[in-house]
Amino acid sequence: MAFPVWTAPSLGAALVSSVLAIAASAQSPAAREVAERIVSVGSLVAGEGPIWSGDGRQVYFASSQGGSALWSVPAAGGPAVRVTRDIATGLVRLAPAGDRLAFLSDKSGNPEIWLWDLAAGTERRLTDLGARINAFSWSPDGRTLAVSALRFGQFDLWRVEVATGKVIRLTDDPRYETYPVWTPDGGTLLFVRSDDRWADHEILAMPAAGGPARVVATDRDLFDYGTIGTRARFGYPLVSPDGKSVLFRSHRSGWLNYWITGLDGSGLRALAAESADQSDARWAPDGKSVAFVSNRNGTMDLRIVAAAGGAARVAVPITVGVVSSPEWSPDGSRIAYTFGTPTRPADLFVVEVASGVTRQLTSSMTETVQRTLIEPEKVSYRSDEFTIPAYLFKPAAARAGDRFPGILYIHGGPTGQFSDAWLSQAQFLAQMGYVVLAPNIRGSSGYGKAFEDANNPCWTHCDLRDVLQGVAFLKALPMVDGGKMGITGISYGGIMSMGAIAHAPGVFQAAVPQSGYANWISFQDYNTEIQHAKLNAYEWGPYPDSAHVYRRNSAIFSAERVATPAFVLHGDGVTQSWRPGVYPVTASLEFVHALDRHNKPVKYKVYPGETYYVSGRENSRQVLLDMLEWFDRYLKDGVPGPR
């Protein structure tokens, strides 16, 4: 399908000449082949991670390959078998008896909980709340689900009887009450109550039948962008198998570590204190130990620590890669987990806890494809008082004396992190003859709270210095043509790409901002995502009190300074079926309008059938080719650039 450069109806029939109406070029067969190979790389494993069968013989896993469904693979190894028809696989829970699955789906028009009978292969809708549901858990006897749902303008807790679908409202507090879990005896529910800033949290306990709640633990200043989502950063309280203790994540040490306290609120301590962020903790079935993931400069390994305290041991030693979603087998002898690297998408593995022997259960990519991929180098450089970690992708076919354009690739968030995982766009650009640097600039997660907060409230200004030092790092490499520099990224990467060309004019010779935002003042009028507003308020101060900060951080007000050709792209804004319909996405278009008013070279493209972000396979493939065409035009055209 051919796309117009500009589809905004407000332009009428006229196109100003500065908007470059460039038709899709006839990219070489080699480029198309590489793009197709890159988008074909994907993990078989989706959703929250593995689920053990009650007898420990099978491991269930969600997969989006060939439709969203649940699959099963023998824990001892063997072929995977599809278990369900297409179901939503983002939030799936196995009943305690192992006979049914509860899953969240909006197939009926609203997010509701459905049940899948594993023996009969049939499904039925359990709830009809007509509300946004973000979390649920089975009672130990399998007769009831505890649910957090937005029914009356606030997130409350509900009980749902599995046999009848009858619902009972348990809480009525204007604060956010989410992520309910049961104590092993089924008599108590623990849940999370968040303040309106989404930064302070309480873990509360209440009778499972309803009644007054008491505070078990409190945590302060951990902003949780996913507070009302299905994968919150603070997340579920993790109750011990004996029902006496609870684990939760906290920044109180300066690092995102797990802390443990008694259900009576006594004995608070760090579980396994370390100068590294921790995630994905799971209690062993006997309650004597805890498995968790430790993040050290983007390498994430699996560790086990005694619940009573002591040093953690590495259960799966790795030098490169990302372990995630560990789950203990019912007898506690094995742990299933996912593992991927920069050249392999995540697959499902099992480790024997006693021996450390691992077994791979799924294979998402062939060795033939893997051999074509580029292994990035881990590098670092200084910027102000910070050490900036980064991944460096070099063209594989480089010869002595070759010089390539450089590209800065910026991650989303900005509270996010590049890790030892698959980066499709960086991989593609490196294979097509670019030296790509993917830095974890200040504001990134994974390096402690001080580093994470270091770009508050100076987005695209103080952290831009880290980007510019990344440019200097690339220019110092003999293989890089210092006069040909590009920048791109998605979400905050798009925001930074806009900010970089506006606030540091002339540094970059080409930019591809993807799904970014450039005007935080007008954003207040059209934004429909509450999490964006909460993030801005936490890092910059509430609007309009801090309107000067919102304006300063908006690239659009420096559009006249831009000297870089920009290709601005995003998806067309499809929303979930239960939310208001498609509406024009103005975030990037405003920036394009501003560049056009100042007679700047700009191309604009919207990809159909996507949210604001582009994730579909065919559109993602086209983004790679469109991006390549833009960078080739301005970075490989033979026109001398600045030194």
WOHULIN-V406714 format. One line per field, one symbol per residue. ss: DSSP state (h for helix, s for strand, l for the rest). burial: # if it has 16 or more other C-alpha atoms within 10 Angstrom, else .. A space follows every 50 residues. Layout:
ss=???
burial=???
This chain:
ss=llllllllhhhlllllllslllllllllhhhhhhhhhhhhlllllsssss sslllllsssssslllllssssssllllllsslllllllllsssllllls sssssllllllssssssllllssssllllllssssssslllllsssssss llllssssssslllllsssllllllssssssslllllsssssssllllll ssssssslllllsssssssllllllllllllllllllsslllllssssss llllllssssssllllllssllllllssssssslllllssssssssllss ssssssllllllsssslllllssssssslllllssssssssllsssssss sslllllsssllllllhhhhllllllsssssssllsssssssslllllll lllssssssslllllllllllllhhhhhhhhllsssssslllllllllhh hhlllllllllhhhhhhhhhhhhhhllllssssssssssslhhhhhhhhh hhhllllllsssssllllllllhhhhlllhhhhhhhhhhhllllllhhhh hhllhhhhhhhlllssssssslllllllllllllllhhhhhhhhhhhlll lsssssslllllllllhhhhhhhhhhhhhhhhhhhllllllll
burial=....##............##..........##.###.############# ####.#.#######...########.#..#..##..##########...# ######...#######......#.###..###########.#.####### ...#########..#.#.###....#########.#.#######..#### ########.#..#.#####..####.###############.#.###### ##.##########.#....################.#.#######.#### #######....#.###...###########.#.################# ###....#.######.......####.#.#..#....########..... ..###############################################. ##.##################.###...###################### #####################.#.......#.###########.....## ########################..........############..## ########.#######..##############.###....#..
